[in-house]
């Protein structure tokens, strides 16, 4: 586990285009450096695509995102092209940097102990020190977790999932006016019992004749 506030292990790694990235070259900006097992595998694809989707938010916070694995540049280029990734991918061919960052070693896979790359992430502050370290992570949802931590460290309020584009809540639709109540129809006046009185008179006259 890397200690917050200390300098991380030094590194000099090539990206997919052969440009070498070092600790010193990253000074002056926030940096996300995440380690993953292998290009174009299910979990690594999810993680890379989520970081790519969130890049506008990270850049808005003055942060650059790098992924790192032992894959060669050719594999990185295919991975980037296939999924239209916007992040830079570094190659740690001998895994020495991953070991120094605690991203390579013993881990459990399907309940069995194995040795390999440990999915983990370090957030570096502009002065080059460790701002936060996730020693083990799950691929899905991790990019948003990192973004929220970055926003919090910068003194801002972590935005909801989806970033700035979805931050503004949709205005609530105005309530539809209720239709005016229909006036109550007054009861029809009772008809005079004309027929009833006529029948009564008829019966009376009939009795009289008898």
Backbone as a chain_set.jsonl record, in Angstrom:
{"seq": "XXXXXXXXXXXXXXXXXXXXXXXXXXXXXXXXXXXXXXXXXXXXXXXXXXXXXXXXXXXXXXXXXXXXXXXXXXXXXXXXXXXXXXXXXXXXXXXXXXXXXXXXXXXXXXXXXXXXXXXXXXXXXXXXXXXXXXXXXXXXXXXXXXXXXXXXXXXXXXXXXXXXXXXXXXXXXXXXXXXXXXXXXXXXXXXXXXXXXXXXXXXXXXXXXX", "coords": {"N": [[0.856, -1.191, 0.0], [0.685, 2.12, -0.975], [1.855, 5.12, 0.549], [-0.02, 7.943, 1.385], [0.873, 11.241, 0.468], [3.554, 10.804, 0.147], [6.374, 10.374, -2.091], [5.926, 8.461, -5.048], [7.21, 5.282, -6.336], [9.866, 5.708, -8.692], [9.539, 5.93, -12.266], [9.821, 5.118, -15.769], [8.272, 4.777, -18.561], [7.254, 3.561, -21.79], [4.643, 4.808, -23.94], [1.829, 3.832, -26.045], [2.652, 4.892, -28.441], [5.334, 5.052, -28.278], [6.384, 7.193, -26.889], [8.104, 8.257, -24.04], [7.076, 8.177, -20.692], [7.519, 9.747, -17.635], [7.972, 10.171, -14.026], [8.773, 12.838, -13.53], [7.953, 14.116, -15.877], [5.292, 14.316, -15.512], [4.762, 16.093, -13.542], [3.053, 18.871, -12.052], [0.431, 18.482, -12.745], [-2.616, 16.681, -12.118], [-2.7, 13.146, -11.917], [-3.903, 10.047, -13.017], [-2.998, 6.815, -12.61], [-3.486, 3.719, -13.603], [-3.307, 0.209, -13.09], [-3.582, -2.75, -14.97], [-4.478, -6.143, -15.897], [-4.472, -7.229, -18.687], [-4.648, -6.354, -22.17], [-7.723, -5.894, -23.922], [-9.316, -7.818, -22.599], [-12.274, -8.933, -20.852], [-12.85, -7.534, -18.231], [-10.808, -5.581, -18.237], [-11.383, -4.192, -20.536], [-13.852, -3.029, -19.927], [-13.057, -1.298, -17.863], [-11.203, 0.407, -19.188], [-12.846, 1.565, -21.143], [-14.687, 2.928, -19.545], [-13.053, 4.823, -18.283], [-12.313, 6.24, -20.547], [-14.78, 7.299, -21.376], [-15.208, 9.043, -19.301], [-13.254, 10.934, -19.616], [-13.585, 13.734, -20.425], [-14.509, 14.858, -18.021], [-12.375, 14.314, -16.268], [-10.309, 15.758, -17.5], [-11.357, 18.26, -17.268], [-10.903, 18.642, -14.633], [-8.249, 18.992, -14.59], [-6.698, 16.702, -14.947], [-4.848, 13.851, -16.063], [-5.138, 10.645, -17.596], [-3.72, 7.423, -17.348], [-3.245, 4.1, -18.435], [-1.744, 0.995, -17.48], [0.018, -1.891, -18.388], [1.589, -5.111, -18.997], [1.564, -5.507, -21.657], [2.718, -5.254, -25.078], [3.461, -2.404, -27.243], [2.16, -2.747, -29.725], [-0.04, -4.364, -29.126], [-1.39, -2.614, -27.442], [-2.076, -0.568, -29.272], [-3.873, -1.901, -30.971], [-5.881, -2.468, -29.141], [-6.702, 0.113, -28.412], [-7.63, 1.077, -30.891], [-9.7, -0.723, -31.488], [-11.616, -0.281, -29.476], [-11.883, 2.416, -29.455], [-10.42, 4.032, -27.643], [-9.487, 6.736, -25.49], [-7.492, 7.144, -23.747], [-4.031, 7.044, -22.682], [-1.809, 4.306, -22.981], [0.524, 2.547, -21.123], [3.547, 0.579, -21.255], [4.824, -1.919, -19.26], [7.025, -3.935, -19.511], [8.749, -5.758, -18.114], [7.517, -5.877, -15.734], [8.474, -4.54, -13.523], [7.856, -1.977, -12.584], [5.184, -2.275, -11.875], [5.473, -4.102, -9.801], [6.851, -2.507, -7.978], [4.891, -0.675, -7.364], [3.128, -2.219, -6.015], [1.386, -3.589, -7.593], [1.657, -6.05, -8.614], [1.821, -9.439, -7.825], [0.995, -11.897, -5.335], [-2.305, -13.142, -5.493], [-5.842, -13.851, -5.307], [-7.561, -15.934, -7.527], [-10.503, -16.94, -8.735], [-10.799, -18.164, -6.308], [-8.396, -19.445, -5.93], [-4.946, -19.23, -5.024], [-2.743, -17.24, -6.888], [-0.074, -15.839, -8.884], [0.222, -12.656, -10.199], [-0.846, -9.767, -12.151], [-2.178, -7.202, -10.203], [-5.165, -5.596, -10.127], [-5.185, -2.256, -9.753], [-4.958, 1.194, -8.599], [-3.38, 4.394, -8.668], [-3.513, 7.723, -7.563], [-1.997, 10.645, -8.423], [-0.803, 13.715, -7.155], [-0.369, 17.196, -8.24], [2.168, 17.919, -7.25], [3.578, 15.655, -7.45], [3.339, 13.71, -5.507], [1.746, 10.928, -3.781], [-1.687, 10.981, -3.856], [-3.877, 9.416, -3.438], [-4.491, 5.911, -3.011], [-5.657, 3.003, -4.447], [-5.543, -0.123, -3.558], [-6.611, -2.567, -4.416], [-9.044, -3.105, -6.88], [-12.321, -3.139, -8.426], [-13.246, -3.538, -11.781], [-15.623, -2.475, -13.085], [-17.288, 0.554, -12.695], [-15.175, 1.798, -11.441], [-13.824, 4.005, -12.577], [-15.577, 6.14, -12.148], [-15.533, 6.195, -9.388], [-12.907, 7.033, -8.914], [-12.983, 9.554, -10.124], [-14.793, 10.914, -8.478], [-13.339, 10.955, -6.08], [-11.159, 12.517, -6.826], [-12.43, 14.966, -7.38], [-13.337, 15.564, -4.811], [-10.91, 15.849, -3.411], [-9.973, 18.132, -4.552], [-11.517, 19.965, -3.427], [-14.01, 20.302, -4.366], [-17.477, 19.454, -4.989], [-18.348, 16.167, -5.34], [-19.604, 15.058, -8.375], [-22.697, 13.681, -9.717], [-22.999, 10.291, -11.005], [-21.937, 9.928, -14.341], [-21.058, 12.4, -14.874], [-20.209, 15.855, -15.766], [-21.867, 16.455, -17.901], [-24.287, 15.365, -17.255], [-24.891, 16.492, -14.918], [-26.538, 18.654, -14.372], [-29.731, 18.808, -13.208], [-32.676, 17.648, -14.745], [-35.272, 19.929, -15.547], [-38.24, 19.851, -13.695], [-41.288, 18.753, -15.041], [-43.946, 21.003, -15.558], [-46.747, 20.916, -13.462], [-49.719, 19.554, -14.668], [-52.592, 21.529, -15.155], [-55.458, 20.989, -13.185], [-58.56, 19.905, -14.511], [-61.389, 22.109, -14.526], [-63.927, 21.675, -12.115], [-66.931, 20.129, -13.017], [-70.023, 21.857, -13.077], [-72.499, 21.039, -10.701], [-75.35, 19.323, -11.685], [-78.522, 20.46, -11.143], [-81.157, 18.808, -9.417], [-83.834, 17.436, -11.282], [-86.973, 19.033, -11.303], [-89.681, 17.637, -9.553], [-92.246, 16.025, -11.302], [-95.605, 17.092, -11.47], [-98.098, 15.206, -9.86], [-100.102, 14.471, -11.855], [-101.253, 12.404, -13.273], [-101.749, 10.569, -11.251], [-103.725, 11.853, -9.644], [-105.756, 12.043, -11.454], [-106.383, 9.387, -11.881], [-107.338, 8.765, -9.335], [-109.687, 10.338, -9.221], [-111.169, 9.106, -11.224], [-111.609, 6.57, -10.161], [-113.162, 7.249, -7.985], [-115.485, 8.313, -9.167], [-116.444, 6.079, -10.424], [-117.172, 4.434, -8.263], [-119.205, 5.935, -7.266], [-121.194, 5.712, -9.167], [-121.904, 3.118, -8.867]], "CA": [[0.0, 0.0, 0.0], [1.454, 3.352, -1.042], [1.491, 6.065, 1.605], [-0.457, 9.257, 0.901], [1.774, 12.337, 0.805], [4.942, 10.45, -0.161], [6.67, 10.208, -3.508], [5.78, 7.067, -5.487], [8.422, 4.768, -6.982], [10.156, 6.37, -9.974], [9.307, 5.079, -13.426], [9.997, 5.656, -17.12], [7.612, 3.757, -19.373], [6.785, 4.032, -23.1], [3.216, 4.639, -24.217], [1.554, 3.064, -27.265], [3.34, 5.507, -29.581], [6.762, 5.06, -28.032], [6.788, 8.345, -26.077], [8.414, 7.822, -22.681], [6.407, 8.934, -19.63], [8.247, 9.62, -16.369], [7.421, 10.931, -12.898], [9.058, 14.26, -13.698], [7.182, 14.67, -16.992], [3.887, 14.454, -15.099], [4.64, 17.106, -12.481], [2.255, 20.046, -12.393], [-0.953, 18.109, -13.046], [-3.12, 15.479, -11.461], [-2.499, 11.982, -12.786], [-4.444, 8.731, -12.645], [-2.214, 5.725, -13.184], [-4.119, 2.47, -13.174], [-2.657, -1.012, -13.563], [-4.568, -3.766, -15.348], [-3.81, -7.381, -16.326], [-4.212, -7.523, -20.1], [-5.47, -5.666, -23.167], [-8.876, -6.508, -24.597], [-10.018, -8.844, -21.825], [-13.546, -8.323, -20.442], [-12.776, -6.532, -17.173], [-9.906, -4.494, -18.635], [-12.093, -3.408, -21.547], [-14.84, -2.222, -19.197], [-12.345, -0.238, -17.137], [-10.644, 1.353, -20.148], [-13.952, 2.292, -21.782], [-15.269, 3.842, -18.566], [-12.123, 5.947, -18.135], [-12.405, 7.019, -21.78], [-16.046, 8.037, -21.34], [-15.121, 10.081, -18.267], [-12.11, 11.809, -19.869], [-13.906, 15.164, -20.363], [-14.597, 15.254, -16.618], [-11.023, 14.303, -15.707], [-9.564, 16.887, -18.066], [-11.918, 19.459, -16.669], [-10.314, 18.735, -13.295], [-6.802, 19.11, -14.763], [-6.116, 15.384, -14.684], [-4.587, 12.972, -17.197], [-5.327, 9.236, -17.226], [-2.856, 6.439, -17.994], [-3.382, 2.706, -18.066], [-0.44, 0.343, -17.582], [0.05, -3.357, -18.337], [2.836, -5.645, -19.565], [1.36, -5.696, -23.096], [3.568, -4.427, -25.946], [2.815, -1.267, -27.906], [1.285, -3.23, -30.799], [-1.301, -4.804, -28.499], [-2.053, -1.392, -26.975], [-2.645, 0.129, -30.428], [-5.056, -2.652, -31.402], [-6.884, -2.285, -28.082], [-7.183, 1.489, -28.535], [-8.393, 1.2, -32.135], [-10.913, -1.548, -31.424], [-12.627, 0.281, -28.569], [-11.825, 3.874, -29.574], [-10.002, 4.531, -26.335], [-8.86, 8.054, -25.516], [-6.44, 7.187, -22.727], [-2.714, 6.555, -23.096], [-1.492, 3.028, -22.352], [1.957, 2.361, -20.916], [4.034, -0.8, -21.249], [5.797, -2.297, -18.222], [7.322, -5.274, -20.024], [9.332, -6.667, -17.116], [6.635, -5.776, -14.558], [9.212, -3.977, -12.39], [7.114, -0.825, -12.048], [3.995, -2.816, -11.212], [5.918, -4.678, -8.526], [7.198, -1.404, -7.084], [3.643, -0.029, -6.964], [2.268, -3.206, -5.363], [0.379, -4.017, -8.559], [1.973, -7.394, -9.098], [2.152, -10.316, -6.711], [0.037, -12.968, -5.056], [-3.717, -12.754, -5.423], [-6.768, -14.974, -5.469], [-8.317, -15.959, -8.772], [-11.492, -18.01, -8.623], [-10.575, -18.832, -5.031], [-7.091, -20.092, -5.872], [-3.836, -18.275, -4.99], [-1.901, -17.19, -8.087], [0.757, -14.64, -8.951], [-0.09, -11.924, -11.416], [-1.114, -8.33, -12.04], [-3.271, -6.845, -9.283], [-5.84, -4.399, -10.633], [-5.063, -1.218, -8.725], [-4.861, 2.555, -9.14], [-2.796, 5.432, -7.825], [-3.808, 9.093, -7.967], [-0.855, 11.489, -8.091], [-1.108, 15.146, -7.098], [0.538, 17.987, -9.079], [3.536, 17.977, -6.721], [4.194, 14.352, -7.694], [3.147, 12.771, -4.401], [0.559, 10.066, -3.822], [-2.874, 11.61, -3.284], [-4.74, 8.311, -2.988], [-4.097, 4.621, -3.584], [-6.62, 1.906, -4.375], [-4.679, -1.304, -3.666], [-7.343, -3.538, -5.241], [-10.287, -2.486, -7.356], [-13.156, -3.846, -9.386], [-13.22, -2.758, -13.018], [-16.857, -1.727, -13.33], [-17.585, 1.643, -11.766], [-13.988, 2.353, -10.791], [-13.51, 5.337, -13.119], [-16.422, 7.112, -11.444], [-15.018, 6.236, -8.016], [-11.701, 7.856, -8.946], [-13.382, 10.926, -10.435], [-15.391, 11.507, -7.284], [-12.262, 11.202, -5.125], [-10.398, 13.648, -7.351], [-13.225, 16.174, -7.157], [-13.351, 15.828, -3.371], [-9.581, 16.319, -3.012], [-9.813, 19.488, -5.067], [-12.403, 20.85, -2.681], [-15.307, 20.429, -5.015], [-18.481, 18.456, -4.634], [-18.365, 15.094, -6.326], [-20.813, 15.121, -9.182], [-23.336, 12.381, -9.865], [-22.459, 9.419, -12.039], [-22.243, 10.435, -15.672], [-20.23, 13.582, -15.039], [-20.736, 17.199, -15.899], [-22.927, 16.527, -18.888], [-25.55, 14.954, -16.66], [-24.962, 17.029, -13.562], [-27.695, 19.518, -14.203], [-30.956, 18.016, -13.139], [-33.691, 18.06, -15.702], [-36.35, 20.643, -14.874], [-39.454, 19.06, -13.536], [-42.379, 19.207, -15.888], [-44.966, 21.731, -14.805], [-47.909, 20.085, -13.183], [-50.852, 19.862, -15.525], [-53.709, 22.078, -14.379], [-56.594, 20.085, -13.063], [-59.741, 20.462, -15.186], [-62.368, 22.701, -13.605], [-64.996, 20.742, -11.756], [-68.2, 20.393, -13.704], [-71.08, 22.29, -12.137], [-73.464, 19.983, -10.393], [-76.662, 19.522, -12.323], [-79.569, 20.441, -10.116], [-82.134, 17.73, -9.607], [-85.01, 17.836, -12.039], [-88.156, 19.2, -10.442], [-90.62, 16.509, -9.624], [-93.435, 16.302, -12.111], [-96.847, 17.035, -10.682], [-98.748, 13.886, -9.946], [-101.364, 14.677, -12.568], [-101.852, 11.107, -13.603], [-102.231, 9.924, -10.025], [-104.98, 12.48, -9.202], [-106.784, 11.701, -12.432], [-106.813, 8.013, -11.608], [-108.133, 8.767, -8.105], [-111.01, 10.877, -9.555], [-111.855, 8.111, -12.028], [-112.09, 5.519, -9.257], [-114.241, 7.808, -7.132], [-116.729, 8.428, -9.95], [-116.927, 4.724, -10.696], [-117.843, 3.984, -7.056], [-120.459, 6.707, -7.107], [-122.183, 5.18, -10.104], [-122.39, 1.866, -8.33]], "C": [[0.89, 1.239, 0.0], [0.95, 4.332, 0.006], [1.145, 7.432, 1.015], [0.524, 10.329, 1.373], [3.235, 12.044, 0.521], [5.129, 10.342, -1.671], [6.522, 8.742, -3.897], [7.097, 6.568, -6.064], [8.633, 5.474, -8.329], [9.913, 5.395, -11.12], [9.579, 5.849, -14.714], [9.481, 4.58, -18.071], [7.151, 4.337, -20.712], [5.278, 3.857, -23.242], [3.053, 3.916, -25.549], [2.272, 3.615, -28.5], [4.854, 5.592, -29.39], [7.257, 6.246, -27.228], [6.971, 7.896, -24.633], [7.779, 8.768, -21.656], [7.15, 8.674, -18.327], [7.542, 10.4, -15.264], [7.572, 12.429, -13.133], [8.227, 14.89, -14.816], [5.719, 14.913, -16.621], [3.684, 15.499, -14.014], [3.805, 18.295, -12.974], [0.821, 19.729, -12.754], [-1.341, 16.873, -12.236], [-2.999, 14.323, -12.444], [-3.163, 10.747, -12.183], [-3.597, 7.698, -13.365], [-2.827, 4.42, -12.692], [-3.442, 1.272, -13.85], [-3.719, -2.071, -13.843], [-3.858, -4.981, -15.94], [-3.474, -7.497, -17.815], [-5.171, -6.782, -21.024], [-6.609, -6.546, -23.678], [-9.454, -7.735, -23.908], [-11.261, -8.166, -21.236], [-13.449, -7.217, -19.392], [-11.922, -5.336, -17.556], [-10.548, -3.602, -19.69], [-13.12, -2.493, -20.891], [-14.159, -1.028, -18.536], [-11.821, 0.834, -18.088], [-11.732, 2.192, -20.812], [-14.588, 3.291, -20.82], [-14.349, 5.046, -18.33], [-12.175, 6.847, -19.367], [-13.668, 7.878, -21.78], [-15.99, 9.207, -20.359], [-13.987, 11.076, -18.507], [-12.456, 13.306, -19.851], [-13.979, 15.679, -18.928], [-13.214, 15.313, -15.979], [-10.208, 15.491, -16.221], [-10.066, 18.208, -17.518], [-11.38, 19.703, -15.267], [-8.781, 18.791, -13.364], [-6.066, 17.812, -14.557], [-5.958, 14.582, -15.97], [-4.655, 11.519, -16.717], [-4.408, 8.33, -18.045], [-3.218, 5.045, -17.495], [-2.023, 2.052, -18.233], [-0.593, -1.166, -17.454], [1.38, -3.805, -18.917], [2.734, -5.83, -21.076], [2.272, -4.787, -23.926], [2.755, -3.335, -26.644], [1.825, -1.718, -28.984], [-0.075, -3.674, -30.253], [-2.087, -3.593, -27.999], [-2.762, -0.682, -28.133], [-3.907, -0.574, -30.937], [-6.209, -2.45, -30.423], [-7.521, -0.896, -28.198], [-8.067, 1.645, -29.762], [-9.727, 0.453, -32.062], [-12.007, -0.901, -30.593], [-12.626, 1.809, -28.543], [-11.474, 4.526, -28.23], [-9.312, 5.886, -26.476], [-7.724, 8.188, -24.523], [-5.124, 6.655, -23.302], [-2.396, 5.29, -22.298], [0.02, 2.832, -22.307], [2.319, 0.882, -20.877], [5.102, -0.999, -20.176], [6.176, -3.757, -18.498], [7.872, -6.232, -18.973], [8.599, -6.638, -15.776], [7.339, -5.168, -13.333], [8.482, -2.793, -11.757], [5.872, -1.302, -11.307], [4.358, -3.419, -9.857], [6.224, -3.58, -7.513], [5.956, -0.701, -6.552], [2.695, -0.993, -6.255], [1.184, -3.728, -6.27], [0.707, -5.369, -9.189], [2.39, -8.245, -7.906], [1.104, -11.391, -6.533], [-1.381, -12.408, -4.92], [-4.571, -13.998, -5.583], [-7.494, -14.839, -6.794], [-9.207, -17.19, -8.751], [-11.231, -18.856, -7.377], [-9.228, -19.506, -4.878], [-5.972, -19.046, -5.849], [-2.968, -18.374, -6.247], [-1.019, -15.944, -7.998], [0.474, -13.933, -10.277], [-0.318, -10.454, -11.143], [-2.319, -8.111, -11.14], [-3.898, -5.543, -9.787], [-5.854, -3.349, -9.518], [-4.834, 0.131, -9.388], [-4.192, 3.48, -8.138], [-3.15, 6.791, -8.426], [-2.662, 9.964, -7.478], [-1.264, 12.96, -8.13], [-0.113, 15.925, -7.954], [1.975, 18.082, -8.551], [4.249, 16.625, -6.827], [4.003, 13.33, -6.595], [1.851, 11.968, -4.569], [-0.606, 10.783, -3.124], [-3.851, 10.561, -2.763], [-4.289, 7.045, -3.698], [-5.204, 3.603, -3.369], [-5.816, 0.625, -4.611], [-5.304, -2.424, -4.481], [-8.657, -2.892, -5.649], [-11.065, -3.456, -8.231], [-13.272, -2.95, -10.609], [-14.454, -1.875, -13.19], [-17.092, -0.665, -12.259], [-16.363, 2.304, -11.157], [-13.642, 3.757, -11.294], [-14.314, 6.414, -12.403], [-15.966, 7.276, -10.003], [-13.79, 7.151, -7.938], [-12.057, 9.32, -9.198], [-13.958, 11.633, -9.215], [-14.318, 11.832, -6.245], [-11.442, 12.413, -5.549], [-11.134, 14.956, -7.104], [-13.23, 16.557, -5.684], [-12.011, 16.395, -2.898], [-9.326, 17.758, -3.476], [-10.757, 20.477, -4.391], [-13.757, 21.045, -3.306], [-16.259, 19.365, -4.522], [-18.493, 17.414, -5.726], [-19.689, 15.098, -7.058], [-21.42, 13.74, -9.341], [-22.752, 11.598, -11.024], [-22.886, 9.913, -13.4], [-21.54, 11.74, -15.94], [-20.98, 14.859, -15.287], [-21.908, 17.276, -16.855], [-24.286, 16.187, -18.311], [-25.771, 15.571, -15.291], [-26.208, 17.858, -13.344], [-28.955, 18.68, -14.23], [-31.951, 18.54, -14.145], [-34.809, 18.788, -14.966], [-37.6, 19.788, -14.809], [-40.552, 19.631, -14.422], [-43.436, 19.876, -15.03], [-46.178, 20.841, -14.631], [-49.067, 20.514, -14.068], [-52.004, 20.395, -14.683], [-54.871, 21.104, -14.352], [-57.807, 20.709, -13.769], [-60.746, 20.976, -14.168], [-63.498, 21.715, -13.355], [-66.281, 21.131, -12.47], [-69.257, 20.807, -12.699], [-72.095, 21.175, -11.934], [-74.807, 20.323, -11.019], [-77.733, 19.408, -11.252], [-80.603, 19.38, -10.441], [-83.355, 18.25, -10.352], [-86.205, 17.96, -11.113], [-89.132, 18.057, -10.637], [-91.84, 16.912, -10.419], [-94.677, 16.203, -11.24], [-97.546, 15.711, -10.909], [-100.108, 14.017, -10.589], [-102.054, 13.356, -12.817], [-102.449, 10.453, -12.382], [-103.57, 10.506, -9.6], [-106.106, 12.129, -10.157], [-107.317, 10.3, -12.188], [-107.697, 7.959, -10.378], [-109.549, 9.257, -8.384], [-111.819, 9.855, -10.326], [-112.424, 7.017, -11.167], [-113.244, 6.009, -8.418], [-115.556, 7.869, -7.897], [-117.302, 7.056, -10.239], [-117.674, 4.176, -9.488], [-119.193, 4.666, -6.896], [-121.543, 6.15, -7.995], [-122.768, 3.867, -9.605], [-123.399, 2.129, -7.219]], "O": [[1.748, 1.393, 0.869], [-0.242, 4.368, 0.313], [1.918, 8.002, 0.245], [0.952, 10.328, 2.527], [4.075, 12.936, 0.638], [4.162, 10.233, -2.425], [6.951, 7.864, -3.148], [8.016, 7.363, -6.263], [7.665, 5.795, -9.019], [10.063, 4.184, -10.96], [9.565, 7.08, -14.733], [10.17, 3.598, -18.349], [6.705, 5.484, -20.765], [4.703, 2.893, -22.737], [4.034, 3.439, -26.12], [2.475, 2.899, -29.48], [5.566, 6.136, -30.235], [8.444, 6.309, -26.909], [6.101, 7.234, -24.068], [7.923, 9.988, -21.741], [7.383, 7.524, -17.956], [6.633, 11.188, -15.527], [6.623, 13.194, -12.958], [7.84, 16.055, -14.724], [5.0, 15.624, -17.323], [2.551, 15.763, -13.61], [3.849, 18.666, -14.147], [0.055, 20.646, -13.049], [-0.49, 16.132, -11.744], [-3.172, 14.497, -13.65], [-3.002, 10.449, -11.0], [-3.496, 7.713, -14.592], [-2.705, 4.063, -11.521], [-3.061, 1.327, -15.02], [-4.639, -2.264, -13.049], [-2.738, -4.853, -16.436], [-2.342, -7.819, -18.176], [-6.348, -6.603, -20.707], [-6.47, -7.759, -23.839], [-10.025, -8.602, -24.568], [-11.293, -6.94, -21.133], [-13.905, -6.097, -19.622], [-12.269, -4.199, -17.236], [-10.289, -2.399, -19.734], [-13.243, -1.323, -21.255], [-14.628, 0.106, -18.638], [-11.974, 2.028, -17.829], [-11.555, 3.392, -21.019], [-14.985, 4.382, -21.231], [-14.83, 6.17, -18.192], [-12.093, 8.07, -19.252], [-13.623, 9.053, -22.145], [-16.641, 10.232, -20.562], [-13.776, 11.971, -17.69], [-11.68, 14.089, -19.303], [-13.561, 16.803, -18.648], [-12.908, 16.247, -15.237], [-9.502, 16.146, -15.454], [-9.299, 19.152, -17.328], [-11.398, 20.83, -14.772], [-8.099, 18.657, -12.349], [-4.942, 17.801, -14.054], [-6.815, 14.624, -16.852], [-4.28, 11.206, -15.587], [-4.325, 8.449, -19.267], [-3.463, 4.833, -16.307], [-1.221, 2.507, -19.049], [-1.247, -1.661, -16.536], [2.208, -2.974, -19.289], [3.695, -6.259, -21.714], [2.564, -3.666, -23.512], [1.524, -3.351, -26.631], [0.759, -1.119, -29.13], [-1.118, -3.395, -30.843], [-3.311, -3.553, -28.12], [-3.906, -0.249, -27.995], [-4.889, 0.079, -31.291], [-7.361, -2.283, -30.824], [-8.739, -0.757, -28.094], [-9.128, 2.267, -29.694], [-10.753, 0.951, -32.525], [-13.184, -0.96, -30.951], [-13.292, 2.42, -27.707], [-12.151, 5.443, -27.764], [-8.633, 6.144, -27.47], [-7.066, 9.227, -24.461], [-5.116, 5.912, -24.283], [-2.673, 5.209, -21.101], [0.704, 2.938, -23.325], [1.498, 0.039, -20.513], [6.142, -0.339, -20.182], [5.717, -4.678, -17.821], [7.494, -7.403, -18.949], [9.008, -7.288, -14.814], [6.831, -5.28, -12.218], [8.492, -2.631, -10.536], [5.547, -0.791, -10.235], [3.623, -3.256, -8.882], [5.898, -3.707, -6.333], [5.955, -0.192, -5.432], [1.57, -0.617, -5.927], [0.174, -4.252, -5.8], [0.096, -5.769, -10.18], [3.205, -7.828, -7.083], [0.406, -11.752, -7.48], [-1.608, -11.357, -4.319], [-4.077, -15.064, -5.95], [-7.983, -13.764, -7.14], [-8.731, -18.325, -8.749], [-11.411, -20.074, -7.376], [-8.933, -20.076, -3.828], [-6.044, -18.064, -6.588], [-2.517, -19.457, -6.618], [-1.214, -15.099, -7.124], [0.489, -14.553, -11.34], [-0.027, -9.954, -10.056], [-3.354, -8.759, -11.3], [-3.228, -4.513, -9.86], [-6.469, -3.549, -8.471], [-4.552, 0.207, -10.584], [-4.402, 3.374, -6.93], [-3.093, 6.98, -9.641], [-2.38, 10.023, -6.281], [-1.984, 13.39, -9.031], [0.903, 15.361, -8.362], [2.902, 18.304, -9.33], [5.376, 16.469, -6.358], [4.457, 12.194, -6.726], [0.991, 12.296, -5.387], [-0.514, 11.141, -1.95], [-4.558, 10.784, -1.78], [-3.779, 7.084, -4.818], [-5.635, 3.372, -2.24], [-5.451, 0.325, -5.747], [-4.592, -3.157, -5.168], [-9.301, -2.213, -4.849], [-10.532, -4.457, -8.71], [-13.385, -1.731, -10.478], [-14.337, -0.67, -13.415], [-17.092, -0.963, -11.065], [-16.499, 3.283, -10.423], [-13.213, 4.604, -10.511], [-13.787, 7.481, -12.089], [-16.009, 8.379, -9.458], [-13.656, 7.945, -7.006], [-11.503, 10.218, -8.564], [-13.653, 12.797, -8.952], [-14.384, 12.876, -5.598], [-11.075, 13.24, -4.715], [-10.534, 15.94, -6.671], [-13.138, 17.736, -5.345], [-11.978, 17.314, -2.08], [-8.556, 18.495, -2.86], [-10.794, 21.66, -4.731], [-14.56, 21.852, -2.838], [-15.891, 18.489, -3.738], [-18.633, 17.74, -6.904], [-20.756, 15.135, -6.447], [-20.743, 12.735, -9.127], [-22.1, 12.154, -11.908], [-24.045, 10.274, -13.606], [-21.427, 12.162, -17.091], [-22.187, 14.962, -15.065], [-22.833, 18.062, -16.654], [-25.314, 16.651, -18.803], [-26.718, 15.221, -14.587], [-26.852, 17.79, -12.297], [-29.201, 17.933, -15.177], [-32.051, 19.747, -14.365], [-35.253, 18.348, -13.905], [-37.955, 19.095, -15.762], [-40.714, 20.846, -14.53], [-43.782, 19.407, -13.946], [-46.576, 20.111, -15.539], [-49.354, 21.704, -14.196], [-52.36, 19.824, -13.652], [-55.216, 20.484, -15.358], [-58.05, 21.909, -13.636], [-60.941, 20.388, -13.104], [-63.957, 21.02, -14.261], [-66.662, 22.301, -12.518], [-69.389, 20.218, -11.627], [-72.485, 20.475, -12.868], [-75.32, 21.435, -10.9], [-77.836, 18.401, -10.552], [-80.88, 19.099, -11.607], [-83.843, 19.35, -10.093], [-86.429, 17.111, -10.25], [-89.363, 17.587, -11.751], [-92.395, 17.996, -10.237], [-94.777, 15.329, -10.378], [-97.571, 15.179, -12.019], [-101.134, 13.722, -9.976], [-103.258, 13.203, -12.607], [-103.521, 9.852, -12.449], [-104.472, 9.754, -9.231], [-107.252, 11.94, -9.749], [-108.518, 10.047, -12.273], [-108.681, 7.219, -10.345], [-110.513, 8.691, -7.868], [-113.027, 9.739, -10.118], [-113.552, 6.568, -11.373], [-114.197, 5.271, -8.166], [-116.611, 7.527, -7.363], [-118.52, 6.89, -10.294], [-118.702, 3.519, -9.651], [-120.175, 4.067, -6.456], [-122.708, 6.122, -7.601], [-123.925, 3.533, -9.86], [-123.931, 1.187, -6.631]]}, "num_chains": 1, "name": "protein.A"}
